Amino acid sequence: MSENAVQYTEDNIRSLDWKEHIRMRPGMYIGKLGDGSAYDDGIYVLLKEVLDNSIDEFVMGHGKTIEIKIKDRMVRVRDYGRGIPLGKVIDCVSKINTGGKYDTRAFKKSVGLNGVGTKAVNALSSQFTVESIREGKVKIASFERGELTEDAPIADSGNRNGTKTVFTPDESIFPNFHFKLQHVEKLLWNYCYLNTGLTIHFNGQKYHSDNGLKDLLEANLNDAQRYPVIHLLGDDIEVAITHTNAYGEEYYSFVNGQYTTQGGTHQGAFREAYVKVIREFFGKDYDAVDVRSGLVASISVKVMEPVFESQTKTKLGSNEVAPDGPTMRTFVTDFLKTALDNFLHKNTEVAAEIQKRIVQSERERKDLAGIKKLARERAKKANVHNKKLRDCRVHYNDTKDERAGDSTIFITEGDSASGSITKARNVNSQAVFSLKGKPLNCFGLTKKVVYENEEFNLLQAALNIEDGLDELRYNKIVIATDADVDGMHIRLLLITFFLQFFPEVVRAGHLHVLQTPLFRVRNKKETHYCYNESEKQEAMAKLKGKPEITRFKGLGEISADEFKYFIGDNIRLDPVVIGKEEQISDLLDFFMGKNTPQRQEFIIDNLKVEKDEVNEEVVA
């Protein structure tokens, strides 16, 4: 053995306490960390973990109101449920595998069954305080990064029963984090849609729903619906359905009030059962793709002891509705065979509209059959001979690789920018697709153009999204263009491509815009990269004297070594988000229609050129 060999002895073995493990491996408990730009960043998971406890109280019939305040990064959640048993308050927020939800008599169909949720919030917060009020008594405990700092004795209280939790995410875990209003609002609306009768007050605003998933679908529709929403209610299941003229499918699925953004067995069962019921109702063996084209649907199920595929509970893995109960497939299919079939027989105008949409999709698909075959052959041949795609090793559809969630593809303009990013990228998880000139403005065109246009055809093939998102190869699709008028125009052309033909990519949160620095400020000792005028002024003040200031005019001017910093741990991405009040057709008409002066004004106004636009979000 060489003298430099690492010794492996008992001294190398150590045990971590609960908070140390959570802080060392936060991703195991709350998914990705992030700075709050994306809806699934860790700070929203912390909020959700606290809220889930309050929701479970409501579901069990205790407390119809929840109050939430977020100010200066501090979060306060107050419910009016039963309150945590006073003698177990500290245990419930600081001992793993401790909680009332292991007792199914108290919480029959709860989301938080693993006893980890609030412990993770506690460990990952710089300050965490829990207060429980029960039957005229109150217990308060405070922590810092999971360490108990205050254990107040039980005292008298004249306040209503319930639990109040106050926490501030730890900035050493979540650097430069900020709560985005629209992400918090989406989370709160979903809670209200799934719990009719619940009222949430957030920073002075009231959130309440009377019609459940029907309200959810109508609030999130981004295209004109072909017929009024079909709303079906059953024991432990609720479904809402409609169709638009958009391509693809769109689903909002939930389990015990948890938004399963990646679907799971319940969503798969619904997709399968819907096709089966429609075929039987019309007595025709329609292709499943045609039956589901333009479908917008939401399904919510209540499950005993749900099994999720990760701690963040974004995908349901349970195959049964309850121990010794029916399979998820049987449960959903039996419900739709009765409820949806009855509805269609009673509402023949809706049934006729559904059939028209199926026939429309069938006709379009057959028209494309020939050209699609040629396009696939061209794409296969091109991938062998050209260098448009510099692929990575790990892909999003590789369910066996835990790094799949990091898979990213950068869509760049020009060889210089793609060359620098290619040299700087992480070859395991980051791919680069190089555009040749400006993409075609596809506004108002049919999907035929995706196969006829070489750039679009190769991009579609690289992403593997021809038949939907099931085989999408990259979790993040990142548009990387210059911060000038031409770059902004290319950005809008690419966003138009996705909104026109693959809106599900945008809705599912996969499309982003790369932020790159506008300035480099440095002296002999330090270098600062600044994304706006405000950051430049701060850097100049820190370095003092007369630092060297470089204004980057394009991505091609940024070296590969510098790109390593911008697309690594310090990457800044703006998610492309569709506002719930906007229809895709109206957005496309504004961005790419015949309103040239208004579009030019929008491009110029939204350029991040020497403007202080910290935390601005791209809203498509």
C-alpha positions as CSV (number, residue, x, y, z in Angstrom):
1,M,0.0,0.0,0.0
2,S,1.4,3.4,-0.9
3,E,2.0,6.0,1.8
4,N,-0.6,8.3,0.2
5,A,-3.4,5.7,0.1
6,V,-6.5,6.7,2.1
7,Q,-6.9,4.8,5.3
8,Y,-10.3,3.3,6.0
9,T,-10.8,2.6,9.7
10,E,-13.4,2.9,12.4
11,D,-12.4,6.6,12.6
12,N,-13.9,7.1,9.2
13,I,-17.4,5.9,10.4
14,R,-19.7,8.6,11.9
15,S,-23.4,8.9,12.6
16,L,-25.2,12.1,11.8
17,D,-28.1,13.3,13.8
18,W,-31.4,14.1,12.1
19,K,-30.7,17.8,11.3
20,E,-27.1,17.2,10.2
21,H,-28.3,14.6,7.6
22,I,-31.0,16.9,6.3
23,R,-28.7,19.9,6.0
24,M,-25.9,17.8,4.4
25,R,-28.3,16.1,1.9
26,P,-31.2,18.6,1.5
27,G,-32.1,17.3,-2.0
28,M,-33.1,14.0,-0.6
29,Y,-35.9,15.7,1.4
30,I,-37.0,18.7,-0.6
31,G,-35.7,18.1,-4.2
32,K,-33.7,20.8,-5.9
33,L,-32.7,23.9,-3.9
34,G,-32.9,26.8,-6.4
35,D,-33.4,30.5,-5.6
36,G,-37.1,30.6,-5.9
37,S,-37.2,31.3,-9.7
38,A,-38.9,28.0,-10.5
39,Y,-42.2,26.8,-9.0
40,D,-40.6,23.6,-7.7
41,D,-37.6,25.2,-5.9
42,G,-37.0,24.1,-2.4
43,I,-38.4,27.2,-0.6
44,Y,-41.8,26.4,-2.0
45,V,-41.5,22.8,-0.8
46,L,-40.8,24.1,2.7
47,L,-44.0,26.2,2.6
48,K,-45.9,23.2,1.2
49,E,-44.7,20.9,4.0
50,V,-46.0,23.3,6.7
51,L,-49.3,23.9,4.8
52,D,-49.9,20.1,4.3
53,N,-50.3,19.8,8.0
54,S,-52.9,22.5,8.1
55,I,-54.7,21.0,5.1
56,D,-54.8,17.6,6.7
57,E,-56.6,19.3,9.7
58,F,-59.2,20.8,7.4
59,V,-59.7,17.5,5.6
60,M,-60.4,15.9,9.0
61,G,-63.0,18.5,9.7
62,H,-61.0,21.0,11.9
63,G,-60.4,24.6,10.9
64,K,-61.8,26.1,7.7
65,T,-59.4,29.0,7.5
66,I,-55.6,29.3,7.1
67,E,-53.7,32.6,7.3
68,I,-50.4,33.0,5.5
69,K,-48.0,35.9,5.5
70,I,-44.6,36.2,3.7
71,K,-42.6,39.3,4.4
72,D,-38.8,39.9,4.2
73,R,-38.3,36.2,3.5
74,M,-40.1,35.2,6.7
75,V,-43.1,32.8,6.4
76,R,-45.9,32.7,8.9
77,V,-48.6,30.0,8.7
78,R,-51.6,29.9,11.2
79,D,-54.3,27.4,11.1
80,Y,-57.3,26.8,13.3
81,G,-57.2,23.0,13.6
82,R,-56.8,21.0,16.7
83,G,-53.2,22.0,17.4
84,I,-50.3,19.6,18.0
85,P,-50.7,17.8,21.4
86,L,-48.7,20.1,23.7
87,G,-46.5,17.4,25.2
88,K,-45.3,16.4,21.7
89,V,-44.7,19.7,20.0
90,I,-40.9,19.5,20.1
91,D,-40.9,15.9,19.0
92,C,-43.2,16.5,16.1
93,V,-40.8,19.1,14.6
94,S,-37.4,17.6,15.5
95,K,-37.6,13.9,15.7
96,I,-37.7,11.9,12.4
97,N,-40.5,9.4,12.1
98,T,-42.6,11.1,14.7
99,G,-46.1,12.4,14.0
100,G,-49.8,11.7,14.3
101,K,-50.2,10.5,10.7
102,Y,-48.8,7.1,11.4
103,D,-52.1,6.6,13.3
104,T,-54.7,6.2,10.5
105,R,-57.5,6.7,12.9
106,A,-56.4,10.4,13.2
107,F,-55.3,11.0,9.5
108,K,-57.0,8.6,7.1
109,K,-55.9,10.0,3.8
110,S,-53.0,12.3,4.5
111,V,-50.2,13.4,2.2
112,G,-47.5,13.6,4.9
113,L,-47.1,10.1,6.0
114,N,-43.4,9.8,6.5
115,G,-42.9,12.1,9.6
116,V,-40.2,14.1,7.8
117,G,-41.9,17.3,6.5
118,T,-41.7,19.9,9.2
119,K,-38.4,18.4,10.5
120,A,-36.9,19.3,7.1
121,V,-38.3,22.8,7.3
122,N,-36.9,23.1,10.8
123,A,-33.4,21.9,9.9
124,L,-33.2,24.1,6.7
125,S,-34.4,27.3,8.4
126,S,-32.2,29.9,10.1
127,Q,-35.1,30.5,12.4
128,F,-38.1,28.2,13.1
129,T,-40.8,28.7,15.7
130,V,-43.8,26.5,16.3
131,E,-46.8,27.4,18.6
132,S,-49.6,25.1,19.4
133,I,-52.8,26.2,21.1
134,R,-55.2,23.5,22.5
135,E,-58.1,24.0,24.9
136,G,-56.9,27.2,26.6
137,K,-53.2,26.2,26.8
138,V,-50.2,27.1,24.5
139,K,-46.8,25.6,23.9
140,I,-44.0,27.5,22.1
141,A,-40.7,26.1,20.9
142,S,-38.0,27.9,18.8
143,F,-35.0,26.6,16.8
144,E,-32.1,27.8,14.8
145,R,-31.0,25.5,12.0
146,G,-32.7,22.6,13.9
147,E,-31.1,23.4,17.2
148,L,-33.6,24.0,20.0
149,T,-33.1,27.6,21.4
150,E,-36.3,28.1,23.4
151,D,-38.5,25.5,25.2
152,A,-41.2,27.6,26.8
153,P,-43.3,26.1,29.5
154,I,-47.0,25.4,28.7
155,A,-49.0,28.5,29.6
156,D,-52.6,29.7,29.5
157,S,-53.9,31.1,26.3
158,G,-57.2,32.8,25.3
159,N,-56.6,32.2,21.6
160,R,-58.4,29.8,19.3
161,N,-57.1,26.3,18.9
162,G,-54.6,25.7,16.1
163,T,-51.0,25.8,15.1
164,K,-48.8,28.7,14.1
165,T,-45.5,28.1,12.4
166,V,-43.0,30.8,11.5
167,F,-39.8,30.1,9.6
168,T,-37.1,31.8,7.5
169,P,-35.2,29.5,5.0
170,D,-31.5,29.4,5.7
171,E,-29.7,31.6,3.2
172,S,-26.6,29.4,3.4
173,I,-28.7,26.6,1.9
174,F,-30.8,28.8,-0.4
175,P,-28.4,31.6,-1.6
176,N,-30.1,34.8,-2.8
177,F,-33.6,33.2,-2.6
178,H,-36.8,35.1,-3.0
179,F,-40.5,34.0,-3.0
180,K,-42.2,34.7,-6.3
181,L,-45.8,35.7,-5.8
182,Q,-47.2,33.8,-8.8
183,H,-45.6,30.5,-7.6
184,V,-47.1,30.9,-4.1
185,E,-50.5,31.9,-5.6
186,K,-50.5,28.8,-7.8
187,L,-49.8,26.6,-4.8
188,L,-52.6,28.2,-2.7
189,W,-55.2,28.1,-5.5
190,N,-54.5,24.4,-5.9
191,Y,-55.2,23.8,-2.2
192,C,-58.5,25.7,-2.5
193,Y,-59.6,23.9,-5.7
194,L,-59.0,20.6,-4.0
195,N,-60.6,21.5,-0.8
196,T,-63.9,23.3,-1.5
197,G,-65.0,25.2,1.6
198,L,-61.4,26.1,2.6
199,T,-60.5,29.7,2.8
200,I,-56.8,30.9,2.6
201,H,-55.8,34.5,3.4
202,F,-52.4,35.3,2.0
203,N,-50.9,38.8,2.4
204,G,-54.4,40.3,2.5
205,Q,-55.8,38.4,-0.4
206,K,-58.5,35.8,-0.2
207,Y,-58.4,32.4,-1.9
208,H,-61.5,30.2,-2.1
209,S,-63.2,27.9,-4.5
210,D,-66.8,26.6,-4.7
211,N,-66.5,24.3,-7.7
212,G,-63.3,22.4,-7.2
213,L,-61.6,21.1,-10.2
214,K,-64.1,22.8,-12.5
215,D,-62.7,26.1,-11.2
216,L,-59.2,24.9,-11.6
217,L,-59.6,24.0,-15.2
218,E,-61.4,27.2,-16.2
219,A,-58.7,29.3,-14.4
220,N,-55.8,27.5,-16.2
221,L,-57.2,27.2,-19.7
222,N,-54.9,29.0,-22.1
223,D,-57.0,28.3,-25.2
224,A,-60.7,28.6,-26.0
225,Q,-62.5,25.5,-24.9
226,R,-64.6,23.5,-27.3
227,Y,-67.4,22.8,-24.8
228,P,-68.1,23.6,-21.1
229,V,-66.1,21.7,-18.6
230,I,-67.4,18.3,-17.7
231,H,-67.2,18.0,-13.9
232,L,-67.6,14.6,-12.3
233,L,-67.7,13.8,-8.6
234,G,-67.4,10.4,-6.9
235,D,-66.3,8.8,-3.7
236,D,-62.6,9.6,-3.3
237,I,-62.3,10.8,-6.9
238,E,-63.1,14.0,-8.8
239,V,-62.5,14.7,-12.5
240,A,-62.8,17.7,-14.8
241,I,-62.5,17.5,-18.6
242,T,-62.7,19.7,-21.7
243,H,-61.0,20.1,-25.1
244,T,-59.2,22.9,-26.9
245,N,-57.8,23.2,-30.4
246,A,-54.2,23.1,-29.1
247,Y,-51.8,20.3,-29.9
248,G,-50.9,17.8,-27.2
249,E,-52.5,16.9,-23.9
250,E,-52.6,18.8,-20.6
251,Y,-53.2,17.3,-17.1
252,Y,-53.5,18.5,-13.5
253,S,-53.3,15.5,-11.3
254,F,-53.5,15.3,-7.5
255,V,-53.4,12.7,-4.7
256,N,-54.7,13.5,-1.3
257,G,-54.4,17.2,-2.2
258,Q,-50.8,16.8,-3.4
259,Y,-50.1,18.2,-6.9
260,T,-48.3,15.4,-8.6
261,T,-46.6,17.4,-11.3
262,Q,-45.0,14.2,-12.8
263,G,-48.3,12.3,-12.8
264,G,-48.1,8.7,-11.8
265,T,-50.4,5.7,-11.7
266,H,-53.6,7.7,-11.2
267,Q,-52.9,9.9,-14.2
268,G,-51.9,6.9,-16.3
269,A,-55.1,5.2,-15.4
270,F,-57.2,8.2,-16.3
271,R,-55.5,8.5,-19.8
272,E,-56.1,4.9,-20.5
273,A,-59.7,4.8,-19.1
274,Y,-60.7,7.9,-21.0
275,V,-59.8,6.4,-24.3
276,K,-61.6,3.2,-23.4
277,V,-64.8,4.9,-22.5
278,I,-64.8,7.2,-25.5
279,R,-64.2,4.3,-27.9
280,E,-67.1,2.3,-26.3
281,F,-69.4,5.3,-26.3
282,F,-69.0,6.0,-30.0
283,G,-68.5,2.3,-31.0
284,K,-65.3,3.2,-32.9
285,D,-61.7,2.1,-32.4
286,Y,-60.3,5.6,-32.6
287,D,-56.5,6.0,-32.3
288,A,-55.6,7.0,-28.7
289,V,-53.6,9.9,-29.9
290,D,-56.6,11.3,-31.7
291,V,-58.9,10.8,-28.7
292,R,-56.6,12.7,-26.4
293,S,-55.4,15.4,-28.8
294,G,-56.4,18.8,-27.3
295,L,-57.6,17.2,-24.1
296,V,-57.3,19.3,-20.9
297,A,-58.2,17.4,-17.8
298,S,-57.7,17.2,-14.0
299,I,-58.1,14.3,-11.7
300,S,-57.9,14.1,-8.0
301,V,-58.0,10.9,-6.0
302,K,-57.9,10.0,-2.3
303,V,-55.7,7.1,-1.4
304,M,-55.0,5.2,1.8
305,E,-51.3,5.1,2.5
306,P,-50.1,6.5,-0.8
307,V,-46.6,5.6,-2.1
308,F,-44.7,8.3,-3.9
309,E,-41.6,7.8,-6.0
310,S,-39.7,10.6,-4.1
311,Q,-39.8,12.5,-0.9
312,T,-41.1,15.6,-2.8
313,K,-44.2,13.5,-3.8
314,T,-44.4,14.6,-7.4
315,K,-45.2,11.2,-8.8
316,L,-47.6,8.6,-7.4
317,G,-46.3,5.0,-7.4
318,S,-49.2,3.3,-5.7
319,N,-51.0,0.6,-7.7
320,E,-53.8,0.2,-5.2
321,V,-56.3,2.7,-3.9
322,A,-56.1,1.1,-0.4
323,P,-54.6,-2.0,1.2
324,D,-56.6,-4.9,-0.1
325,G,-58.6,-2.5,-2.3
326,P,-59.1,-2.2,-6.0
327,T,-56.2,-1.3,-8.3
328,M,-55.9,2.3,-9.5
329,R,-56.7,1.3,-13.0
330,T,-59.9,-0.5,-12.0
331,F,-61.0,2.3,-9.6
332,V,-60.6,5.0,-12.3
333,T,-62.0,3.0,-15.1
334,D,-65.1,1.9,-13.2
335,F,-65.8,5.5,-12.2
336,L,-65.4,6.9,-15.8
337,K,-67.4,4.0,-17.4
338,T,-70.3,5.1,-15.2
339,A,-70.0,8.8,-14.7
340,L,-68.6,9.9,-18.0
341,D,-70.8,7.5,-20.1
342,N,-73.9,8.8,-18.3
343,F,-72.9,12.4,-18.9
344,L,-72.3,11.9,-22.6
345,H,-75.7,10.2,-23.0
346,K,-77.4,13.1,-21.3
347,N,-75.4,15.8,-23.1
348,T,-75.4,14.9,-26.8
349,E,-74.1,18.3,-27.9
350,V,-71.0,17.9,-25.8
351,A,-70.5,14.3,-27.1
352,A,-70.8,15.6,-30.7
353,E,-68.2,18.3,-30.1
354,I,-65.8,15.7,-28.6
355,Q,-66.3,13.5,-31.7
356,K,-65.6,16.5,-34.0
357,R,-62.3,17.1,-32.2
358,I,-61.3,13.5,-32.6
359,V,-62.1,13.5,-36.3
360,Q,-60.1,16.7,-36.7
361,S,-57.1,15.2,-35.1
362,E,-57.4,12.0,-37.1
363,R,-57.5,14.0,-40.4
364,E,-54.5,16.1,-39.5
365,R,-52.5,13.0,-38.4
366,K,-53.2,11.2,-41.6
367,D,-52.3,14.2,-43.7
368,L,-48.9,14.3,-41.9
369,A,-48.2,10.5,-42.2
370,G,-46.2,10.7,-45.4
371,I,-44.1,13.7,-44.6
372,K,-43.4,12.5,-41.0
373,K,-41.7,9.4,-42.4
374,L,-39.4,11.4,-44.7
375,A,-38.7,13.9,-41.9
376,R,-37.6,11.2,-39.5
377,E,-35.3,9.8,-42.1
378,R,-33.8,13.2,-42.7
379,A,-33.3,13.8,-38.9
380,K,-31.7,10.4,-38.5
381,K,-29.3,11.0,-41.4
382,A,-28.5,14.6,-40.2
383,N,-27.7,13.5,-36.7
384,V,-25.0,11.2,-38.1
385,H,-23.3,13.8,-40.2
386,N,-23.8,17.2,-38.6
387,K,-22.8,18.8,-35.3
388,K,-26.0,20.7,-34.5
389,L,-26.5,18.6,-31.4
390,R,-23.7,18.0,-28.9
391,D,-25.5,15.5,-26.7
392,C,-25.0,14.7,-23.0
393,R,-24.8,11.3,-21.4
394,V,-27.8,11.4,-19.0
395,H,-31.3,12.1,-20.2
396,Y,-34.6,13.0,-18.5
397,N,-36.3,9.9,-19.7
398,D,-33.7,7.7,-18.0
399,T,-35.7,6.8,-14.9
400,K,-32.8,4.7,-13.5
401,D,-30.4,7.6,-13.3
402,E,-30.8,10.0,-10.3
403,R,-29.1,12.7,-12.3
404,A,-31.8,12.7,-15.0
405,G,-33.5,15.8,-13.4
406,D,-30.3,17.8,-14.1
407,S,-30.4,17.1,-17.9
408,T,-30.4,20.4,-19.8
409,I,-30.2,21.4,-23.4
410,F,-29.0,24.9,-24.5
411,I,-30.4,26.2,-27.8
412,T,-27.9,28.7,-29.1
413,E,-27.5,31.1,-32.0
414,G,-24.2,31.0,-34.0
415,D,-21.1,28.8,-33.9
416,S,-19.1,31.1,-31.5
417,A,-21.7,30.9,-28.7
418,S,-22.4,27.2,-29.1
419,G,-18.6,26.5,-29.2
420,S,-18.0,28.3,-25.9
421,I,-20.9,26.6,-24.2
422,T,-19.9,23.2,-25.6
423,K,-16.4,23.6,-24.2
424,A,-17.7,24.8,-20.8
425,R,-20.6,22.4,-20.3
426,N,-21.0,19.4,-18.0
427,V,-20.9,16.6,-20.6
428,N,-22.9,14.3,-18.3
429,S,-26.0,16.5,-18.0
430,Q,-25.7,19.5,-20.5
431,A,-26.3,19.3,-24.2
432,V,-26.0,22.0,-26.9
433,F,-28.2,22.5,-30.0
434,S,-26.9,25.1,-32.5
435,L,-29.3,27.1,-34.6
436,K,-28.5,28.1,-38.1
437,G,-29.7,31.7,-38.4
438,K,-33.1,32.9,-37.3
439,P,-35.8,30.3,-36.9
440,L,-38.9,30.5,-39.1
441,N,-41.8,32.5,-37.7
442,C,-44.3,29.6,-37.4
443,F,-47.3,31.7,-36.2
444,G,-50.5,30.6,-37.9
445,L,-48.8,27.6,-39.6
446,T,-49.9,24.0,-39.1
447,K,-47.7,21.3,-37.6
448,K,-46.7,20.3,-41.1
449,V,-44.0,23.0,-41.0
450,V,-42.3,21.2,-38.1
451,Y,-41.5,18.3,-40.4
452,E,-40.8,20.4,-43.5
453,N,-38.5,22.9,-41.8
454,E,-35.0,21.4,-41.2
455,E,-34.3,23.4,-38.1
456,F,-37.6,22.6,-36.4
457,N,-37.5,18.9,-37.5
458,L,-34.0,18.4,-36.0
459,L,-34.9,20.3,-32.8
460,Q,-38.0,18.2,-32.4
461,A,-36.0,15.1,-32.9
462,A,-33.3,16.2,-30.5
463,L,-35.9,16.8,-27.8
464,N,-37.8,13.7,-28.7
465,I,-41.2,15.4,-28.2
466,E,-43.0,14.3,-31.4
467,D,-45.5,12.2,-29.4
468,G,-45.7,14.2,-26.2
469,L,-43.5,14.6,-23.1
470,D,-43.3,10.9,-22.1
471,E,-39.9,10.5,-23.8
472,L,-38.6,14.1,-23.4
473,R,-34.8,13.8,-23.2
474,Y,-34.1,17.0,-21.2
475,N,-35.7,18.4,-18.1
476,K,-34.6,22.0,-18.9
477,I,-34.8,23.4,-22.4
478,V,-32.8,26.7,-22.2
479,I,-32.9,29.4,-24.9
480,A,-29.5,31.1,-24.9
481,T,-29.4,34.2,-27.1
482,D,-27.7,37.5,-27.1
483,A,-29.1,40.4,-25.0
484,D,-29.8,42.5,-28.1
485,V,-32.7,43.1,-30.4
486,D,-31.8,40.2,-32.7
487,G,-31.3,37.9,-29.7
488,M,-34.7,38.9,-28.3
489,H,-36.4,38.3,-31.6
490,I,-34.9,34.8,-31.9
491,R,-36.0,34.1,-28.4
492,L,-39.6,35.1,-29.3
493,L,-39.5,33.0,-32.4
494,L,-38.5,29.9,-30.4
495,I,-41.1,30.6,-27.7
496,T,-43.6,30.9,-30.5
497,F,-42.5,27.5,-31.9
498,F,-43.1,25.8,-28.5
499,L,-46.4,27.6,-27.8
500,Q,-47.7,26.8,-31.3
501,F,-46.9,23.2,-31.5
502,F,-45.7,21.9,-28.1
503,P,-47.5,24.0,-25.4
504,E,-47.2,21.2,-22.9
505,V,-43.4,21.8,-22.8
506,V,-44.1,25.4,-21.5
507,R,-47.0,24.4,-19.2
508,A,-44.9,21.7,-17.6
509,G,-42.2,24.2,-16.7
510,H,-39.4,22.8,-19.0
511,L,-38.8,26.0,-21.1
512,H,-36.3,28.6,-19.7
513,V,-34.3,31.6,-20.9
514,L,-30.6,31.8,-19.9
515,Q,-29.5,34.9,-18.1
516,T,-26.0,35.9,-19.0
517,P,-24.0,38.8,-17.6
518,L,-23.9,42.2,-19.3
519,F,-20.8,43.4,-17.6
520,R,-17.5,42.1,-16.2
521,V,-16.0,44.3,-13.5
522,R,-12.5,43.4,-12.3
523,N,-9.2,44.4,-10.9
524,K,-6.0,42.4,-10.3
525,K,-7.5,40.6,-7.3
526,E,-11.2,40.1,-8.0
527,T,-13.7,39.6,-10.8
528,H,-17.4,40.3,-10.6
529,Y,-20.0,39.4,-13.3
530,C,-23.0,41.7,-13.3
531,Y,-26.4,41.0,-14.9
532,N,-27.7,44.6,-14.8
533,E,-26.6,48.2,-14.1
534,S,-27.4,47.9,-10.4
535,E,-25.1,44.9,-9.9
536,K,-22.4,46.8,-11.9
537,Q,-22.6,49.8,-9.6
538,E,-22.4,47.5,-6.5
539,A,-19.3,45.7,-7.9
540,M,-17.6,49.0,-8.7
541,A,-18.2,50.2,-5.2
542,K,-16.7,47.0,-3.7
543,L,-13.6,47.1,-5.9
544,K,-13.1,50.9,-5.5
545,G,-10.5,52.7,-7.6
546,K,-10.8,52.3,-11.3
547,P,-11.7,48.7,-12.1
548,E,-11.7,47.4,-15.7
549,I,-15.3,47.3,-17.0
550,T,-16.2,45.1,-20.0
551,R,-19.6,45.3,-21.6
552,F,-20.5,41.9,-23.2
553,K,-22.2,42.6,-26.5
554,G,-23.0,38.9,-27.2
555,L,-22.5,35.4,-26.0
556,G,-19.7,35.0,-28.5
557,E,-17.6,37.4,-26.5
558,I,-17.8,35.3,-23.4
559,S,-14.9,32.7,-23.1
560,A,-15.5,29.0,-22.4
561,D,-13.8,29.4,-19.0
562,E,-16.2,32.2,-18.1
563,F,-19.2,30.1,-19.3
564,K,-18.3,27.4,-16.8
565,Y,-19.3,29.9,-14.1
566,F,-22.5,31.0,-15.8
567,I,-23.9,27.6,-16.6
568,G,-22.7,25.7,-13.5
569,D,-23.8,26.1,-9.9
570,N,-24.3,29.9,-10.5
571,I,-26.6,29.5,-13.5
572,R,-29.6,31.9,-13.6
573,L,-32.6,30.8,-15.5
574,D,-35.9,32.7,-16.2
575,P,-38.8,30.2,-16.6
576,V,-41.1,30.9,-19.4
577,V,-44.6,31.0,-17.8
578,I,-48.0,31.3,-19.3
579,G,-50.2,33.6,-17.3
580,K,-53.5,32.0,-16.2
581,E,-55.5,34.9,-17.5
582,E,-54.0,34.7,-21.0
583,Q,-54.9,32.5,-24.0
584,I,-52.0,31.1,-26.1
585,S,-53.7,32.2,-29.3
586,D,-53.9,35.8,-28.1
587,L,-50.3,35.7,-26.9
588,L,-49.1,34.4,-30.3
589,D,-51.1,37.0,-32.1
590,F,-49.4,39.7,-30.1
591,F,-45.9,38.4,-30.3
592,M,-45.9,37.2,-33.9
593,G,-49.0,38.7,-35.6
594,K,-49.2,41.8,-37.8
595,N,-48.7,44.3,-35.0
596,T,-45.1,45.0,-35.8
597,P,-44.8,48.4,-34.0
598,Q,-46.2,47.0,-30.7
599,R,-43.9,44.0,-31.0
600,Q,-40.9,46.1,-31.6
601,E,-41.8,48.2,-28.6
602,F,-42.2,45.1,-26.5
603,I,-38.8,43.7,-27.5
604,I,-37.0,47.0,-26.8
605,D,-38.7,47.5,-23.5
606,N,-37.9,44.0,-22.3
607,L,-34.2,44.0,-23.2
608,K,-32.0,43.7,-20.2
609,V,-29.6,46.3,-21.4
610,E,-28.2,48.4,-18.6
611,K,-31.5,48.3,-16.7
612,D,-32.1,47.2,-13.2
613,E,-34.4,44.2,-13.6
614,V,-33.5,42.0,-10.8
615,N,-35.8,39.0,-10.4
616,E,-37.8,39.9,-13.5
617,E,-39.5,36.9,-15.0
618,V,-40.2,36.0,-18.6
619,V,-43.9,35.7,-19.0
620,A,-45.1,34.3,-22.3
